[in-house]
């Protein structure tokens, strides 16, 4: 029986992970859960899965969680921690064989780092950890003997395709992108994009930031950075193709001209299950591709003049050092500002580019240095935001 700890259990990925655990209860069990302030959902998860340890983001949430558990009639109250120490305790729980990292943003970095240094199998759904600290995280995993299995659908697909050959036989990895809601819009029309329209992703239901990042293709830029660290490929070996059907999640071309692709329905429970059961494959519990619906598969290169964020992400990766961390921080400020209607949609890459242009790459040797870089980049991005807006808020 494999013990599973989940960082971010009340979020979308965390809840889908618990669904997979429940379906595979003969081989998986929950030992620890970490959440934020959503004590109602967390309490229901505790009552259902009986972890021995849970943690919340603030001390004030602890009594609220206890009260909610009592209301639900929980037979046993687990150990309850909070804050940074709680996250780290969940990530290094002695009974956890696999740690699912699904906390959004840089807040999940330290716990993710602690998990790999504790020699856990890391099922990684937190993309920011590899974007801001890819070298630090992968080096720690290699040194400690930990293992990183990606949960993101494209990287899970790539992981599966790469099993078809040896590393020296790989010519290139191709990540697919739906293209988001504006793939067919002319560039001039992007000026009229509203947050409501940008949040209407054609294929996936996700959090607000990642949905906006998908609309700008920054999410695909982040995935290029992640793929570099996950698979040890050179940036020039990683390409992106727009694939509106979202049926092929990644392709790997080998030096002999053969191409291996992974196809699956757009359901995150499939890569989650793959990460939790690797290297085995187990029954899919109803996941299946409807081949009758696969009438055509379209692929085309992305328009990096229209979607500049993808180009900016490549530039940050090629510059290396702290630049991907700066990229992530600037993007988070830009996306938040767009959602608050402070800037227009085309100003998202403009803000990010200004921050990158003002930053020189430096080595980041610790989690503390990554945090400092992130903090400084956010502060500078806020100053650039002030220059772009003059402190004014756009009308609705």
ABEGO torsion letter per residue (X at the ends): XBBBBBBGAABAAAAAAAAAAAAAAAABBBABBBBBABAAAAAAAAAAAGBABBBBABAAAAAAAAAAAAAAGBABBBBBBBEAAAAAAAAABAABABBBBABBEAAAAAAAAAAAAAGBBBBBABAAAAAAAAAAAAAAAAAAGBBBBBABAAAAAAAAAAAABBAAABABBBBBBAGEAAAABBAAAAAABBAAAAABBAABBBBAAAAAAAAAGAAAAAAAAAAAAAAGBBAAABBBBBBAAGABABBBBBAAGBBBBBBBBBBAAAAAAAAAAOABBBBAGGBBBBAAABABBBBBBBBAAABAAAAAAAAAAAAEEAAAAAAAAAAAAAAAAAAAGABBAAAAAAAAAAAAAABBBBBBABAAAAAAAAAAAAAAAAAAAAAAAGGBBBBX
